[in-house]
Amino acid sequence: MFNIKFIRDNAEIVKDALRKKGVKINIDDVLKKDEKRRELIKRVEDLRHKKNVKGKEISMLKKEGSNADTIISEMQRINKEMADDELELEAIEKELKEILKWIPNIPHSSVPNKQKIIREGGNIPKFDFEPKDHLFLSEVHKILDMKTGAKIAGTHFPLYRDKGARLERALINFMLDLHTSKHNYVEIFPPFLAKEESMFGTGQLPKMKEDMYLVEKDNLYLNPTAEVPLTNIHNNDVLKRDELPVKYTAYTACFRREAGSYGRDTKGLMRVHQFNKVELVKFALPEKSYNELELLLEDAEDVLKLLNLPYRIVLLSYDDISFASAKTYDIEVWAPGLKRWLEVSSVSNFEDFQARRANIKYRDGNKLEFVHTLNGSGIATPRTFVGIIENFQKKDGSIRIPEVLWDYTKFREIP
């Protein structure tokens, strides 16, 4: 979250960011409120000084045995005026604080006005038959049961069965092993619930409140992504410059209401309320964060390479990146049964936006500076599951399992 001084000093840049991200906040009105706030601060300070002076005068007069009624009356007037100004100041500061919560991050200068395909990997399979989609294949092989999931928890809660459950678990373990052993991330197994301030720190609140699951009795949110607990490991911390970048990976179940999904394709695993994801989070030096973004993208991309899935990297436009992001790449997998590209990962640099909200700094000599935070899905399993089922299906209906998963699944195909 940007403070009011940043808004004041960078008003045109902030206005441009709001325009690009489609957020309607009148910055000129914000600055007028800020001007009024500063006037009130000065008035309160002046009145406090006058009060102190009058207090000393009253004390002297009483010591001398003189009448201090006139000055006492003046002191009471000052107290009343100061109390009124303090009340107005409190109200305007509360109003400004609320507005500042809704100002999004500023897109990086390299973010385009239209999304760009950066590169493609893998080979789109050529079938000598009409490929089936994952719902048909899952039903035939009894590896995914959306009906029973709905019976237990409601619609869009998947239930994996037999080899489907083992494939899902294999994906999670494979990705965690890859990121810890090859990419040198520290593995974390965090809580699946988070405090309101943790959700605010990473930018899910207040913007995405309607999409979050809240346990009201405890005022705790179910994690929408492991980004929340991983980033908040260091809220209110001061890191050492020479230990950056700090790199964490974690598996969590993720919970989202998908409140904005009305009218979209929500069949099968396309949009679910509970899903599994391995997350990657970095804390980096500001001058190195965009290099770290490219490395983070490569780490997530490596998953698709090893699974031998056809994919592409897309640089998102400024009106598609999230509230908190300064720059985002999406990784998309080709689903031949659905005949669509499916997002399986978003990789983002938040610069110091989250660090300001969560108060995460590093020591640079005698100075304290905000770190840059980055994260990316490394990767989400539902659409990866779809990609495997649809890309590796065979004419006889069986499904090959990527070789890199054999040691995890203990089977090589779903017959």
N, C-alpha and C positions, 0 to 999 in steps of 0.2 A: 504494500500500500504506500502510495506516495504521500509525503507530508505536504502541508499547505505551502511551505516555502518552495518546495520543488515545483508545485503547480504555479506559484507566483512567478518564479524565475523562468519557467518553460511553458508559458501559457499557450503559445501557438503550436508547439510540438504536441502538447496534450490535446488541444482541439483537433489536430490532425489525426491523432490516434483514436479519438472518440468517433470521428467521421469514418475512419477506415474500419473500425470494429462495430459500427452501427449502434453506438450507445448515445442516447440523447440526454446529455447533461450540459447545462448552460454554464460554461466556465466563466463568462463575464459576471454572471450572478454570483458565482462562487467567490470571485475576487472582490466583489462589492461587500459580500458578507465578511470576508477576511479583513477588508479595510475597516469595516465597522467594528470588528473584533479587536483590531489593533488600537483603534480610537478608545474603545472601552477599557482596554488594558492600561492605556496611558492615563485615562481619567481616574481609574481606580487607584493607580500608583500615586497620582497627584493628590487625591483625596486622602490616601493613607499617610502621605507625608504631612499634609495639613493637620490631620488628626494627631499625629505625633507631636507636631509643634504646639498645637492647642493644649495637648495633654501636659506638656512641660510648663506652659504658661499657667494652667490651672494649678499645678503642683506648687509653683513659685508663689502665686497669689495666696494660696491657703497657708503656706509657711509664713508669709508676711501678715496673715490675719486679715487680708483684703477680700472684698466681695468678688467672687468669680462667676456669678450667675449669668452674666452676659456671654462669657466665653463658653460656659457649660451649655447654654442654649445653642450657641454656634456649633459646638461639638456634636450635639444631638442632631442638628441639621446635616452636618457632614456624615454622621453615621447612617442617617436615613438615605441620603443621596448615594453613599457608597454601597449600601445594601441593595438598593434598586439597580445600580449599575452592575454589581456582581451577579445578581439574578439574571439580568439581561445577557451578561457575558457568558454565564453558564449555559443558557439556552442556545445562544448562537454557536458556542463551541461544540455542543452536543449535535446541533444540526449539521455543522461542517464535518464533524467526525463521521456521521452517517453518510453524507454525500461522498466523502473520500473513499469509503468502502466500496463504492460502485464504479470507481474510475479504473478502467482496465490497464494492463501493461501496454507499453508503447512498442509497436512492431519494429523489428530491426530494419535497417535500410535495405537489406538484401531480400526482404520479403516481397514477393510480386503481387500485382493486382489480380492475376489469374494463376491458378495452380499450374505447376510445371512438372512434367515427368523427368526426373533426373537420370535414372538408369533403370534397366531391367535385368533380371537374373533368372537362371533356370530356363527350362524349355517347356512351352505349352504343349501338352500331349496331343497327339493326333490319334483319334479313335476310328476304328472301322465299324463302329456301332454308335448308336445314339446314347451318350453318357447320361446316367441317372443322377438325380440330385441326392443330397445327403439324407433327406427325410425318407425317400424311398429305400435307399440302401440300408439305413439304420433300422427301418422296420423289418426288412427282409432278414437281416442278420441279428435282430433283437439286441442291438448294442446301445440304443438310445430310446428312452421311453418318456415322451413328453406328456402322455395322458396320465401315467401314474404320478409323475412329478406334479401335475396340476391337481390330482386327487389329494396329494399330501399337503401342498403349500399354495396352490393356486396356479394360474397360467404363467407361462414363461419361467418356470423353475424346472430345469432339466434333471432327469434321472438317468444316469449311465448304468448299463448292465454288462456283466460278464466281460467280454473282450473290449467292449467300449470303455468300461470303468478302468480296466488295466491299461488301455491306450492313453486315457486321460492322465492317469498317475505316471505313466512312463514319460509323457511329454514334460510334466512338471519336474520330475527328477533329472531328466536329460538336460533341461535348460539350466537348472540350478548347478548341476555339475559342470556344465560348459562355462557358465559365467564365473564360477569360483575358481576352477582349475586352469582354464585357458585365459580368461579375461581379467582375473585377479580382483574380483569383487569380494567383499566380506559378506558372508551369508548371515542374514538376520531372520529370526522367526518371531514376528511382532504380535502384539494384541490385534484382534480383529475388530475392536471398537476403539473409538477415539473421542476425546473431549471436543467441545465446541471450538475452543481456541486453537486446537490442532487443525481442525477443518478450516478455520479462518486463515491460519498461517499459510496453508498451501493454496488458498484461493477458491476452495469449494463453496465456502460461505462468504457472503450471503447469496452470491450469484446462482448457485446450483442447489439451493436449499430444497426445492420441490422434488429434486431427483434423489435426495438422500433418505435413507431409512434411519429414523430417530427412535431410540428406546427412551421414551419420555420420562419414565419413572426415575431413571438414572441420568438423564440428559447426556446420553452417549450416542454417538452415531456409528452405525455399521460401516466399516471401511468401504468406500467406493473404489479404492485402489490402494496398493501398498505404498504409493507415493506419500500418503498422509503420515503413517507412522514412521517411515524411513526418514523423511525430511525433518520431522519433529523430534527425532533423536537429539538433534542439536539446537532446538529452540532455546533462546536466551544463552547460548554458549559462545565462547570466544575460541576459535580454532587457531592453531599455529600455522603460519604461512608455509613453512617447510613440510607440513604434513598434507597439504593440498596437492592433487585432488584426493578427497575421501570418497570411496566408492562402496555402495551397499547394494545387495540384491536380496530379494525376499519373495517367497510365495505367500499369497493370501487368497482366500475366497473374497470376491468383490461383490458388493450389493448396490444395485441402482434401480430406481423405480422406472427408468426410461420414460419419464413423464412427458417428454417432448417427442415421443415416437408415434403419435397418432397419425395414421395415414401412411406410415412406412411399412416395409416388408418386415414382419415380426415372426414369420414362420420358423419353426425349428430352432436352430441355434443362432439365428440372425440377430435377434435382440432379446436377451434374457435378463432376468432380475438378479440372478446369482450366477457367477462364472468364476473360473480360476485364471490366475495371471501371475506370471513371474515379472517382477518390476526391477528396474535398474535406476539408481539415484546417485548423482554426483554432487559434491560441493567443490567448487573450483575457483581459482583466482580469476578476477574479472578480465584480465588481459589474455587469459588462455581459454576462456569458456567456449569460444566458438570453435576452437580446435578440438576441445573436449566433446563438443556436440557432434562433430564428424566422427570421432572415435566411438562415441556412444551409439551412433547410427550403425557403424560397422559391427559393433558387438551384437546388436539386435538382428541385423541382416545376416549374420553368421548362422543364426538358428535356421533361417530359411534355406541357406546354402546347404547346410548339413542334412536337412530334411529332403533336399532335392526337389523343392516345390518351386513352381514358376511364380515370380514376384516382381514388383516394381516399386521404386522409391518415388514418392510425390512430394514436392515442396509446396506446402499449402499457401494459399493467398492470405492477405491480411484480414479479410472478412471471414475466413474459415478457421483461423487459429483461435485457441481458447482465450478466455478472459485474462488468464495469468501469463500466457505465453508471449515471448518476444519473437520466436521463430520455431516452426514445427515442420518436421518431415513425417509423412505417413508411409508405412510399409503395407502394401496390399498384395494379397495372394489371389491367384486366378482360380475360380471355381467353375469347372467346365459343365457341371450339371446345372448350375444356376445361370451359367453364361455371364458371370459378373466378376469384377474385381472386388475383393473384400478386405477391409482394413483389419490388420492383425496387430499393428503397433503404431503408436504415435511417439515421436522422439522430439523433445522440446528443450529449449534454453529459456529459462525464466529471468535471466540476468539477476538483478538484486531484488526483484519484485516480491518473491516469497521470503527472502531473507529480511526484508524490511518489516514484513508482517509478523514473522516469527522471531525477529531479533537475533539473527545468526551472523556473527562477525568473525573476522580474523585479525590477528595483530600484525601490523606492518610497521616494524620499528616501534616508535612511540605512539603510532596512530592505530585506531580501530576502524576497519572498513567492513562493509557488507560483502559477504561472499556472493558468488553466483551459484544458483542451483539449477540442475538439469535432471530430467528423468525421461525414461522411455520404457514402454512395454517390452519385455524381453523373453517371451511375448505372451499375449493373451491366447488361451487355449481354444475357445469355442469355434472360431472361424478357422483356426489352424487344423482342428479336428475335421471341419468341413473340407478344407483343402486336401487333407490326406485321403479322406474317404472318396472324394470325387475324382482327384487326379490319379489315384492308384487303383481305381476299379478296373476289373478285367471283363472281357466279353461274357464269361461264364457267371458273372456276378460276384466273384470273389474279390477281395481287396488286399493288395500287397501292403506290407508295412515297411517304411523306410529303414534301410539297413542300420542306420545309426541308433535305432530304437530297439533292435532285436534283443540286446542284453537286458533291456528294461522290461519289455513286454513278455519275453520268453516264448513268443510265437512270431512267425514270419509273415503270416497272412491270416485274414479272416475268411475261411472257406465258404 
